């Protein structure tokens, strides 16, 4: 079976101050508390203070009757603007 590459971009409009939204996004281990699709978010490596180099293991439920598990390595962070990573 061949590997498929996906490039996903998500843009949200959240009615809150950017600093508050950013603070929530920078604590992915807390996402299951407010994001219904995220079942688990375990920190494997916290990385740098900026978040770059952090590695997390996620388990998500989907619209289909199955769950997905994957690791994300954070590769780039632009405060209050962008979090970029690579999933495996």
C-alpha positions, 0 to 999 in steps of 0.5 A: 500500500502506498503512503498518501500525503495530506496537507490540512489547513484549518481556519477558525473564527473564535469570538474571544481575544487572540491571547486567550485563544492562543493560550488554549491552543498552546495546551493541547493536553487540555483539548479533550476538555473542550474539543469533543473530537479529541479523546486523548492528547498525551505529551510525549516530549514538551519540546522548546518553550515556544512549543517547537519540537513538542511531540504529542500523541492524539486519539480522535473520534471521527464522523465515521464509526472509528477512532484515529490515533497519531503523533504530531511533531510541532515544527513551527510556531508563530505566536498568536498566528500559526502552529504547524506540525507533522503527523505520523 
